[in-house]
Amino acid sequence: MPANHYYAAILSPCVGVCSLDAGGLCTGCRRTAAEIAAWSTMDDAARLRVMDALDARGADAGS
């Protein structure tokens, strides 16, 4: 692997507004409590799946 190669980190979608709504989703980032709790132990593939789900949840919340 070249010395200048790097991996982009998949950062937490947390925005610091941590409260679960009646549907069990965080009102800030739209993750479930289980997703929030597991985030630090998830591999990149799992984090990307959550991020994809958040896109869909965001669209659902706007309708």
C-alpha positions in Angstrom: 0.0 0.0 0.0 1.4 3.4 -0.9 2.5 5.6 2.0 0.1 8.4 0.9 -2.9 6.1 0.9 -5.4 6.7 3.7 -8.9 5.6 4.7 -11.7 8.0 5.3 -13.2 7.5 8.7 -17.0 6.9 8.9 -17.8 9.4 11.6 -20.7 9.3 13.9 -23.8 11.1 12.6 -24.4 12.4 16.2 -25.3 16.1 16.2 -25.6 16.4 20.0 -29.4 16.4 20.2 -29.9 13.2 22.0 -33.5 12.3 22.7 -35.6 9.4 21.5 -38.9 10.2 19.9 -42.1 8.0 20.3 -40.9 5.8 17.4 -37.6 5.1 19.2 -35.4 7.2 16.9 -33.0 9.9 18.1 -34.4 13.3 17.2 -31.0 14.5 16.3 -29.4 11.8 14.2 -32.4 9.4 13.5 -30.5 6.3 14.8 -32.1 3.8 17.0 -30.9 3.3 20.6 -29.3 0.0 19.5 -27.5 1.6 16.6 -26.2 4.4 18.9 -25.0 1.8 21.5 -23.3 -0.4 18.9 -21.7 2.4 16.8 -18.3 2.2 18.5 -18.0 -1.5 17.8 -19.4 -1.5 14.3 -17.1 -2.1 11.3 -17.2 0.2 8.3 -19.6 -1.9 6.4 -22.1 -1.9 9.3 -21.7 1.9 9.7 -22.3 2.5 6.0 -25.5 0.4 6.3 -26.7 2.6 9.2 -25.8 5.8 7.2 -27.8 4.5 4.2 -30.8 3.8 6.5 -30.5 7.3 8.0 -30.9 8.8 4.5 -34.2 6.9 4.2 -35.3 7.9 7.6 -34.6 11.5 7.0 -36.6 11.4 3.8 -39.5 9.7 5.7 -39.4 12.4 8.4 -39.7 15.2 5.9 -42.9 13.8 4.4 
